[in-house]
Amino acid sequence: MNFDTLQALDKLKLVISNREYEPQLKNASWQDYDVMVCHQEDESTKHWCMLPPEDVHHFQHQEPHRRVVATRYASEVVWLFGELKAIHVNELESHTYHDYFAELADAANLYIEEHKAGVTATRLLETVLDRVRRIYR
C-alpha cells in the first residue's frame, strides 16, 4: 500500500467514526463492476443477480458473478464505494475493479448476515474499510 492510500484510508476512518459523511449522502443505489447496492432486494434485483456477469476477465481472483448489497444503509455504502473507487486508482492493479468491488460487497454482505438486526452504518462502513486494508497488504 502506498503512503497516499494509507493516509486516505486513515482519513476515511476518521470521517466514518465522526459520521462526517452524512451531509454528503445522495444516491441510494449503485451498480457497477457486477455489484449492485440498494435499500432492499426485490424481484428485479434477484433477476439482475441471476444474469451472467457483464465482464469476465481471465485474471480475476474472485468468482465472477453478480452481487447485491441490500441494506437500509445503501446511501452510506454508495458513498463509501465512491470514495474507495477514487483511492483504488492510486494503487497497483493487482486487483481489477471487478475483484475489488466483489470483495467489498462480500465483506458488506458478511457483516449484514452476521449482525442481522444489529447492523449499524458505522460498523458496516468500518468493516468494508477493514477489508480494503487487507486487500492492499
Backbone bond lengths (Angstrom), bond angles and torsions (degrees), N, CA, C in turn:
res aa  C-N    CA-C-N  psi(-1)  N-CA   C-N-CA  omega(-1)  CA-C   N-CA-C  phi
1 M - - - 1.454 - - 1.521 107.04 -
2 N 1.320 115.75 131.53 1.455 117.73 179.19 1.536 110.53 -80.50
3 F 1.307 115.48 164.14 1.462 121.50 -174.27 1.536 111.99 -62.24
4 D 1.327 117.54 -39.87 1.473 120.91 179.19 1.526 111.24 -62.10
5 T 1.327 116.51 -40.09 1.460 120.44 178.26 1.517 110.29 -65.33
6 L 1.308 116.79 -44.14 1.461 121.16 179.01 1.532 110.84 -59.00
7 Q 1.305 116.54 -45.03 1.471 120.26 178.03 1.523 111.42 -63.38
8 A 1.319 116.91 -42.60 1.470 120.85 -179.63 1.526 110.87 -63.89
9 L 1.333 117.25 -40.28 1.463 120.55 178.99 1.526 111.29 -68.63
10 D 1.326 117.01 -38.15 1.470 120.33 176.46 1.527 110.46 -63.40
11 K 1.327 116.37 -40.85 1.469 120.36 178.39 1.532 110.36 -64.76
12 L 1.326 116.99 -42.98 1.464 120.83 178.18 1.521 111.47 -60.73
13 K 1.324 116.83 -40.41 1.461 120.50 178.75 1.519 110.67 -60.46
14 L 1.317 116.64 -40.99 1.459 121.54 178.52 1.535 110.79 -67.27
15 V 1.310 117.18 -43.12 1.470 121.68 178.08 1.526 109.91 -60.47
16 I 1.331 116.43 -41.47 1.463 120.52 -179.69 1.524 110.38 -67.89
17 S 1.316 117.67 -47.57 1.467 119.63 -176.69 1.529 112.05 -65.04
18 N 1.332 116.88 -29.67 1.473 120.74 177.65 1.529 112.57 -92.53
19 R 1.320 116.63 0.19 1.470 124.07 -179.76 1.532 111.75 55.95
20 E 1.304 116.41 33.64 1.465 122.05 179.91 1.519 112.68 -74.17
21 Y 1.313 117.45 -9.42 1.459 122.10 -179.64 1.528 112.11 -78.35
22 E 1.329 117.27 -18.71 1.470 120.46 -172.21 1.526 114.24 -54.66
23 P 1.345 119.95 -42.27 1.475 117.83 178.40 1.534 113.43 -66.50
24 Q 1.325 117.51 -16.51 1.457 121.50 -177.22 1.526 113.01 -89.96
25 L 1.324 118.07 -5.83 1.459 121.17 -175.70 1.520 110.38 -68.45
26 K 1.326 115.40 129.69 1.463 120.23 -179.79 1.517 110.52 -134.11
27 N 1.301 116.23 -64.87 1.457 121.43 -172.88 1.518 111.99 -84.53
28 A 1.311 115.75 135.92 1.464 121.09 178.62 1.520 111.55 -100.56
29 S 1.316 116.90 -0.18 1.458 119.09 177.35 1.522 109.43 -145.53
30 W 1.317 114.37 157.77 1.461 121.86 -177.37 1.509 107.63 -155.17
31 Q 1.305 116.12 142.55 1.461 119.73 178.67 1.517 108.91 -148.68
32 D 1.318 115.43 113.62 1.458 120.94 178.02 1.522 108.38 -166.36
33 Y 1.316 117.34 155.44 1.461 122.90 176.32 1.530 112.86 52.82
34 D 1.323 116.47 37.32 1.474 123.47 179.27 1.521 113.06 64.36
35 V 1.322 116.60 26.09 1.462 122.54 175.16 1.525 108.13 -126.82
36 M 1.331 115.42 135.80 1.459 121.37 175.77 1.530 107.47 -122.59
37 V 1.328 115.26 135.70 1.466 121.29 174.15 1.519 106.50 -117.48
38 C 1.341 116.44 129.27 1.454 120.70 -178.81 1.534 109.51 -152.94
39 H 1.314 115.37 169.30 1.463 120.02 179.94 1.521 112.90 -71.96
40 Q 1.321 115.78 -36.93 1.453 118.92 -171.16 1.519 109.75 -148.70
41 E 1.316 115.39 137.49 1.454 119.38 176.23 1.524 108.39 -81.65
42 D 1.328 115.68 129.56 1.459 120.80 178.66 1.525 108.43 -132.24
43 E 1.306 116.67 -170.58 1.466 120.28 -177.38 1.531 112.05 -61.62
44 S 1.328 117.86 -38.12 1.469 119.13 -178.80 1.528 111.34 -69.36
45 T 1.324 118.44 -37.52 1.469 119.70 177.28 1.526 110.31 -70.11
46 K 1.324 117.60 -36.71 1.466 120.37 176.78 1.529 110.33 -63.26
47 H 1.338 115.84 -42.03 1.458 120.41 178.14 1.533 110.24 -63.73
48 W 1.336 117.32 -46.55 1.461 122.19 179.00 1.531 110.45 -57.16
49 C 1.314 116.20 -41.88 1.462 122.36 -177.51 1.534 111.36 -65.34
50 M 1.311 117.77 -29.32 1.466 122.25 -178.12 1.534 112.70 -80.59
51 L 1.331 116.99 -15.79 1.462 120.25 179.46 1.526 110.18 -69.45
52 P 1.324 117.46 155.04 1.468 118.86 177.06 1.530 110.03 -65.48
53 P 1.323 116.85 155.39 1.462 119.97 179.17 1.527 110.69 -58.52
54 E 1.330 114.92 151.11 1.469 119.75 179.73 1.529 110.67 -67.36
55 D 1.318 116.15 -45.81 1.460 121.70 -179.75 1.518 109.07 -132.39
56 V 1.315 115.92 136.13 1.457 120.69 173.71 1.525 106.58 -123.90
57 H 1.317 115.10 124.40 1.457 120.86 179.73 1.526 108.27 -109.71
58 H 1.298 117.02 135.90 1.467 120.42 -176.83 1.526 112.43 -63.34
59 F 1.312 117.60 -18.10 1.459 121.09 -178.87 1.536 113.36 -98.67
60 Q 1.332 117.66 9.24 1.461 120.52 177.74 1.521 110.25 -67.93
61 H 1.331 115.85 142.24 1.457 121.30 177.97 1.527 111.19 -91.87
62 Q 1.320 117.06 -35.47 1.463 122.35 -178.07 1.530 109.99 -84.49
63 E 1.327 115.04 152.36 1.463 119.09 176.35 1.524 108.68 -61.91
64 P 1.335 117.27 123.67 1.464 119.04 -177.87 1.530 112.09 -76.23
65 H 1.299 116.24 100.49 1.456 122.64 171.46 1.521 107.78 -153.30
66 R 1.307 115.65 163.64 1.463 120.31 -178.45 1.522 109.83 -78.54
67 R 1.322 115.00 144.42 1.458 121.63 -179.26 1.521 109.54 -127.47
68 V 1.325 115.41 142.69 1.462 121.66 177.14 1.525 108.18 -121.18
69 V 1.327 115.84 129.30 1.462 122.05 171.95 1.524 105.16 -107.94
70 A 1.324 116.05 105.67 1.468 121.40 -179.02 1.529 107.91 -108.25
71 T 1.327 115.92 115.69 1.455 120.99 -177.40 1.524 110.14 -154.96
72 R 1.310 115.45 151.84 1.465 118.72 176.03 1.522 110.59 -67.91
73 Y 1.321 116.54 -12.08 1.468 121.74 177.35 1.527 111.11 -100.32
74 A 1.313 116.65 32.62 1.464 121.12 -178.79 1.527 111.81 -58.43
75 S 1.316 118.57 -42.13 1.469 120.91 -179.89 1.519 111.29 -60.30
76 E 1.322 116.49 -39.23 1.455 120.73 179.11 1.529 111.10 -67.74
77 V 1.325 116.96 -41.77 1.467 121.03 178.71 1.527 110.03 -66.36
78 V 1.319 117.67 -41.35 1.467 121.35 177.92 1.526 109.45 -60.37
79 W 1.311 116.97 -44.94 1.473 120.60 178.06 1.530 109.98 -58.21
80 L 1.343 116.98 -48.76 1.457 120.37 -177.99 1.527 111.25 -63.93
81 F 1.320 118.16 -42.27 1.458 120.32 178.57 1.527 110.68 -59.41
82 G 1.319 117.21 -39.55 1.472 120.31 177.41 1.523 111.68 -62.99
83 E 1.320 116.29 -43.59 1.465 120.79 178.13 1.534 110.50 -63.61
84 L 1.321 116.77 -43.18 1.460 120.98 -177.59 1.527 112.19 -70.92
85 K 1.317 116.94 -31.26 1.462 119.71 176.19 1.520 109.97 -63.17
86 A 1.328 116.42 -41.54 1.464 120.80 178.91 1.528 111.32 -65.66
87 I 1.307 117.05 -35.05 1.471 121.06 179.31 1.524 110.40 -72.90
88 H 1.323 117.74 -38.97 1.470 122.45 -176.33 1.523 112.00 -61.57
89 V 1.303 117.58 -26.92 1.465 121.93 179.31 1.530 110.64 -57.35
90 N 1.327 117.05 -32.71 1.463 121.46 -176.21 1.526 114.03 -81.89
91 E 1.316 117.62 -6.80 1.461 121.19 -177.63 1.524 110.91 -96.64
92 L 1.305 115.40 158.97 1.456 120.22 175.02 1.524 108.87 -64.16
93 E 1.275 116.70 149.03 1.468 121.03 -176.26 1.524 112.58 -80.24
94 S 1.331 117.64 49.38 1.455 119.41 174.01 1.528 110.09 -73.45
95 H 1.304 115.45 -19.13 1.467 121.99 175.31 1.527 108.00 -123.69
96 T 1.321 115.98 127.47 1.457 118.47 172.80 1.524 107.85 -70.85
97 Y 1.294 117.40 165.39 1.467 119.89 175.68 1.522 110.32 -61.91
98 H 1.321 117.42 -33.49 1.466 120.34 177.92 1.533 110.61 -63.88
99 D 1.340 116.96 -45.24 1.465 120.35 176.85 1.525 111.01 -64.51
100 Y 1.308 115.88 -45.31 1.456 122.59 -177.21 1.530 110.87 -57.35
101 F 1.324 116.36 -53.98 1.462 119.19 -177.42 1.531 112.51 -74.00
102 A 1.333 117.69 -26.17 1.464 119.84 173.29 1.527 109.42 -63.29
103 E 1.327 117.30 -44.51 1.469 120.46 178.61 1.518 111.67 -64.78
104 L 1.330 116.53 -40.47 1.470 119.68 179.50 1.526 110.91 -65.91
105 A 1.331 116.87 -42.31 1.469 120.78 177.85 1.521 110.46 -64.05
106 D 1.331 117.04 -42.48 1.466 120.15 178.76 1.529 111.12 -62.54
107 A 1.328 117.12 -40.78 1.470 120.58 178.32 1.524 111.00 -63.60
108 A 1.328 116.69 -43.87 1.466 120.71 178.82 1.528 110.36 -63.00
109 N 1.318 116.88 -46.33 1.466 120.54 -178.73 1.525 112.31 -65.19
110 L 1.312 117.17 -37.67 1.459 120.45 177.62 1.531 110.43 -63.73
111 Y 1.333 116.54 -44.59 1.465 119.96 177.99 1.537 110.40 -61.47
112 I 1.327 116.74 -45.88 1.470 121.38 -179.56 1.527 110.16 -60.87
113 E 1.321 116.62 -43.93 1.466 120.71 -179.66 1.528 111.64 -65.19
114 E 1.312 116.89 -42.23 1.466 120.36 -177.36 1.524 113.53 -71.70
115 H 1.340 116.78 -26.93 1.464 119.70 -174.06 1.524 114.09 -109.58
116 K 1.314 117.01 -6.72 1.474 123.25 176.25 1.530 112.79 36.20
117 A 1.326 118.23 -108.69 1.470 122.17 -174.76 1.528 112.79 -73.50
118 G 1.332 118.18 -14.00 1.458 120.49 -176.48 1.516 114.58 -95.29
119 V 1.316 117.38 14.73 1.465 121.03 -179.23 1.522 109.78 -66.33
120 T 1.328 115.92 133.14 1.464 120.95 172.74 1.524 108.22 -121.35
121 A 1.307 116.46 152.29 1.465 120.86 -179.81 1.524 110.76 -60.56
122 T 1.315 116.29 -45.04 1.464 120.23 -177.10 1.521 111.30 -61.27
123 R 1.325 117.67 -49.22 1.463 120.44 -178.68 1.530 111.56 -66.85
124 L 1.319 117.30 -36.55 1.464 120.52 177.53 1.525 110.22 -61.17
125 L 1.318 116.70 -48.83 1.464 120.97 -179.38 1.529 111.06 -65.52
126 E 1.326 117.14 -40.49 1.465 120.42 178.34 1.526 111.38 -64.06
127 T 1.328 117.16 -36.86 1.460 121.26 178.36 1.526 110.65 -63.50
128 V 1.318 116.52 -44.32 1.466 120.67 178.07 1.528 109.77 -64.45
129 L 1.310 116.87 -42.28 1.467 121.15 179.23 1.532 111.03 -63.31
130 D 1.323 117.65 -38.56 1.462 121.31 176.58 1.528 110.76 -61.51
131 R 1.326 116.84 -38.67 1.472 120.35 178.39 1.529 110.07 -64.13
132 V 1.324 116.80 -38.67 1.462 120.21 178.82 1.531 109.84 -60.27
133 R 1.309 116.60 -44.31 1.472 120.20 179.25 1.527 110.94 -59.44
134 R 1.325 117.36 -38.63 1.468 120.69 178.37 1.527 111.12 -69.42
135 I 1.315 117.40 -35.07 1.462 121.08 178.53 1.532 110.40 -61.82
136 Y 1.315 116.39 -41.33 1.468 120.44 -173.79 1.518 114.12 -86.20
137 R 1.299 118.70 1.36 1.480 119.42 178.68 1.482 112.13 -73.18
